Structures are given as structure tokens and as C-alpha cells.
């Protein structure tokens, strides 16, 4: 048998093995959307834990008890709705001193909230909408999906793999970006917008189950839009849906969310 034939057969077997591995990684998100997830829960948790450790070293942490208790109370109520992941003590919640109007959640049960968000989210319900949204990303395994998609379109994950092996907090930006907490222009953009919309709906459900008013999620995005003074890129060039799109999406799902919210007897009072 010629070397060329052996090479072709070997290549075909490798390709077949790759296809089988991709097919075996096919699953569905909490909303029923098809996904391909190539990475294990352990790999994702490791990346999240390491990135969060880097964030705590690189970004000042709030030392204001009232602020920390307020955010912790909201996060705890959201976490209690997570079924198998509802162990409040297993999650770490940190408030970072930063003007960023943002928050994030990472695999490995980590939640970060920037104090800048608390200037725009005016009450516990609006903060709950953001935390629910960010936890929604984790529940739907969007970080895994983003990394898997990057692998499938030929974007190497070697940088991230090396960052994890080095256990170097200076590599935090590379890990965060790979998990989707960065900007990627190109073919991945529509997937990012799909993830954001899906996380909005999951977050709406979580906040409603926790007893936070889901109608405040719409007010939150009105505040977000006002805070940006209209200085946003066109939606087609953004990884996030426009506020108007998000509001329409939330309103379309509001009847079910309100029905859930109205059934909650002991609603939170986080101050």
C-alpha cells in the first residue's frame, strides 16, 4: 500500500473521528436552542476560577458592608432558583470598585458586580435582572459554546490552554475573552447576540422565581440606554442587542414572568 493511500485513509479516519466527536457534543440550551459543547464542565470551571482569582488581584474590591450585603442578598435569592446549583455557600459573589456599568458570572460559580452598575440599576429588582442575566450565561453554557465555536472555525485555544497551565493571573484577559467576555468582530457576532437574548430570557425567569419584579428589567434597559446617551454602535456591529431589541424581547416574555412572580409569597427585601 502506498504512503499516499495510507495518508489519505489516516486523514479520513481523523476527519471521521472529529465529526463523531462534534456530533456527540451536540446538546440543547435551557430554551431549546441547539448547541455544540466540546469542553468539559471541569475545564470550564477551572477557567472561571482562575479568571476570577485574577480579577480579585487586579481590580479593587469594595469594602462597604452595605453595598456588599445588598448585592449578596440579591445574588443569594437568584442562586436559590438554580436547582442542582442552588447551594448558596458554593457560590462566590464579589463587588468590584469600578465605574464599569457591568457585572459577570463565570463557570466555577463566580459572580462579579461592578459598583458602576449600582449607579444605573436603581433598585434590587434591576440589579437582580442583571445578575439573573449573567447567571443565565453560565446555566446555558455560553462560555463553553463560544470556545467550542472558536475551535470549530479554526481559532486556536492554545493561548488559553497555556494560560491555564501557567496559572498566571496576568492571563486573565485571555481567559475572559475566550469565555465570551470580550469583543470578537466577525462570524461569531450573531452567536453573541443570540447568547445575550437567551440570557435575558433565562434571567427574567430566574428573577421572577426569586420574587423580584420582572417589569423592572425593562426599566433597567431604559436606564442603560439613557446612561449611554445614545452613543452605541449599530446593532449589526455589536455583540449585544440594542436596548430596544432587548426591551421588545423582554416584553414578549413578560406575561409568563409576571405569572411566576405573582405566585411568590415571600418576596426579597434586600434594602
C-alpha positions in Angstrom: 0.0 0.0 0.0 1.4 3.4 -1.0 2.2 6.0 1.6 -0.2 8.4 -0.2 -3.1 5.9 0.3 -2.2 5.4 3.9 -2.0 9.1 4.4 -5.5 9.6 2.8 -7.0 6.8 4.9 -5.5 8.2 8.1 -6.8 11.7 7.2 -10.2 10.3 6.6 -10.2 8.5 9.9 -9.2 11.6 11.7 -11.9 13.6 10.0 -14.5 10.9 10.8 -13.4 10.9 14.4 -13.7 14.7 14.5 -17.2 14.6 13.1 -18.2 11.9 15.6 -16.8 13.9 18.5 -18.7 17.0 17.3 -22.0 15.1 16.9 -21.6 13.6 20.4 -21.2 17.1 21.8 -24.5 18.3 20.4 -27.0 19.3 23.1 -29.7 21.9 23.7 -29.7 25.1 25.8 -32.3 25.7 28.5 -34.5 27.5 25.9 -34.2 24.6 23.5 -31.6 26.1 21.1 -29.2 23.6 19.6 -25.6 23.8 20.8 -22.2 22.2 20.3 -20.2 21.9 23.5 -16.7 20.5 23.1 -15.3 21.3 26.6 -16.0 19.5 29.9 -17.6 21.1 32.9 -14.3 20.7 34.8 -12.3 22.6 32.1 -14.8 25.5 32.1 -14.9 25.6 35.9 -11.1 25.7 36.0 -11.0 28.6 33.6 -13.7 30.5 35.5 -12.0 30.0 38.9 -8.6 31.1 37.6 -10.0 34.2 35.8 -11.9 35.2 38.9 -8.8 34.9 41.0 -7.0 37.2 38.6 -9.9 39.7 38.7 -9.6 39.9 42.5 -5.9 40.6 42.3 -6.2 43.2 39.5 -9.4 45.1 40.5 -10.1 46.8 43.8 -12.8 45.1 45.9 -15.5 47.1 47.7 -15.1 47.3 51.4 -18.5 48.9 52.0 -20.6 46.5 54.1 -24.0 47.9 53.0 -23.1 47.6 49.3 -21.7 44.1 49.7 -24.7 42.9 51.8 -27.1 44.4 49.2 -25.5 42.6 46.3 -25.0 39.3 48.2 -28.7 39.3 49.2 -29.9 39.7 45.6 -27.4 37.1 44.4 -28.4 34.6 47.1 -32.0 34.8 46.1 -31.2 34.2 42.4 -28.9 31.3 43.2 -31.6 29.6 45.2 -33.5 29.1 42.0 -30.7 27.1 40.3 -31.8 23.6 41.1 -28.7 21.4 41.3 -26.5 24.6 41.6 -28.6 26.2 44.3 -26.1 25.9 47.1 -25.6 29.5 48.1 -22.4 28.7 50.0 -20.8 27.2 47.0 -21.0 30.5 45.0 -18.6 33.4 45.5 -20.0 36.9 45.0 -17.6 39.9 44.8 -18.4 43.6 44.4 -15.6 45.3 42.5 -14.9 49.1 42.8 -15.1 50.2 39.2 -17.0 52.7 37.1 -17.9 50.0 34.7 -21.7 49.6 34.3 -21.5 45.9 34.2 -21.5 42.5 36.0 -20.5 39.0 35.1 -20.8 35.4 36.1 -18.2 32.7 35.4 -18.2 28.9 35.3 -17.0 27.6 38.7 -19.8 29.5 40.5 -18.3 33.0 40.5 -20.3 36.3 40.3 -18.7 39.8 39.9 -20.6 43.1 40.1 -19.1 46.5 39.4 -20.1 49.4 41.6 -20.8 51.4 38.4 -23.7 49.2 37.7 -25.3 50.2 41.0 -25.4 53.8 39.8 -27.6 52.8 36.8 -29.6 49.9 38.3 -31.8 51.8 40.7 -33.2 49.1 42.9 -32.9 45.5 44.0 -35.1 44.4 41.1 -33.0 46.0 38.4 -29.8 44.6 39.9 -31.5 41.2 40.1 -32.2 41.5 36.3 -28.5 41.9 35.6 -27.4 39.1 38.0 -30.0 36.8 36.6 -28.9 37.6 33.1 -25.2 36.9 33.9 -26.1 33.6 35.7 -28.2 32.7 32.7 -25.0 32.8 30.6 -23.5 30.2 32.9 -26.6 28.0 33.0 -26.8 28.0 29.2 -23.1 27.2 29.0 -22.4 30.1 26.7 -18.7 30.2 27.6 -18.4 26.6 26.5 -20.3 27.2 23.3 -18.2 30.3 22.4 -15.0 28.4 23.0 -16.3 25.4 21.0 -17.4 27.6 18.2 -14.0 29.2 18.1 -12.4 25.8 17.9 -14.7 24.7 15.0 -14.0 27.8 12.9 -10.2 27.3 13.4 -9.4 29.8 16.1 -6.8 28.1 18.3 -7.5 27.8 22.0 -3.8 27.1 22.7 -3.3 30.6 24.2 -6.0 29.8 26.8 -4.7 26.3 27.4 -1.2 27.7 28.1 -2.7 30.4 30.4 -4.5 27.8 32.4 -1.4 25.6 32.7 0.7 28.6 33.8 -1.8 29.5 36.5 -0.8 33.1 35.9 -3.3 35.8 36.8 -1.8 38.1 34.2 -3.5 35.7 31.7 -7.0 36.6 33.0 -7.9 38.8 29.9 -7.2 35.9 27.5 -9.4 33.5 29.5 -12.2 36.0 29.9 -12.2 36.8 26.2 -12.3 33.1 25.3 -15.3 32.7 27.6 -17.1 35.4 25.6 -16.4 38.3 27.9 -14.7 40.3 25.2 -15.3 41.7 21.8 -14.9 39.5 18.7 -15.7 41.0 15.3 -16.7 38.7 12.5 -18.6 35.4 12.2 -19.1 35.0 15.9 -21.1 38.2 16.3 -24.6 36.7 15.6 -23.9 34.0 18.2 -23.0 36.5 20.8 -26.3 38.4 20.2 -28.2 35.1 20.4 -26.5 34.4 23.7 -27.4 37.8 25.1 -31.0 37.4 24.1 -31.2 33.9 25.6 -29.6 35.1 28.8 -32.1 37.9 29.1 -35.0 35.3 29.0 -33.3 33.0 31.4 -32.5 35.9 33.7 -36.1 37.1 33.5 -37.3 33.7 34.6 -34.8 33.5 37.5 -35.6 36.9 38.9 -39.3 36.2 38.7 -38.9 32.9 40.6 -36.8 34.7 43.2 -39.6 37.2 43.8 -38.1 40.2 42.0 -40.4 42.3 39.8 -39.7 41.3 36.2 -41.1 44.5 34.9 -38.1 46.3 36.3 -35.9 44.5 33.7 -37.5 46.8 31.1 -36.8 49.9 33.2 -33.2 48.7 33.7 -32.6 48.8 29.9 -34.3 52.2 29.6 -31.8 53.4 32.2 -28.9 51.7 30.4 -29.9 53.4 27.2 -30.2 56.8 28.9 -26.8 56.3 30.6 -25.1 55.6 27.2 -26.5 58.9 25.9 -27.3 57.1 22.7 -23.6 56.5 22.0 -23.8 52.9 20.9 -22.5 51.1 17.8 -25.1 49.9 15.3 -26.6 46.6 16.4 -25.2 44.7 13.4 -21.7 45.6 14.6 -22.2 44.9 18.3 -22.0 41.7 20.3 -25.0 42.9 22.3 -28.6 43.5 21.1 -29.8 47.2 21.0 -31.7 48.2 24.1 -34.9 48.5 22.0 -34.5 44.9 20.9 -33.9 43.7 24.4 -37.0 45.5 25.7 -39.2 44.0 23.0 -37.8 40.6 23.8 -38.4 41.0 27.5 -41.9 42.4 27.0 -42.8 39.4 24.8 -41.9 37.1 27.6 -43.4 39.2 30.4 -46.8 37.5 30.8 -45.2 34.2 31.9 -42.7 36.1 34.1 -45.4 38.1 35.9 -47.5 34.9 36.5 -44.4 33.3 38.1 -43.6 36.4 40.1 -47.2 36.7 41.4 -47.0 33.2 42.8 -44.0 34.0 45.1 -45.3 34.6 48.6 -42.1 35.7 50.4 -40.6 38.3 48.2 -37.0 39.5 49.0 -36.2 42.8 50.7 -32.5 43.4 50.2 -32.7 47.1 51.1 
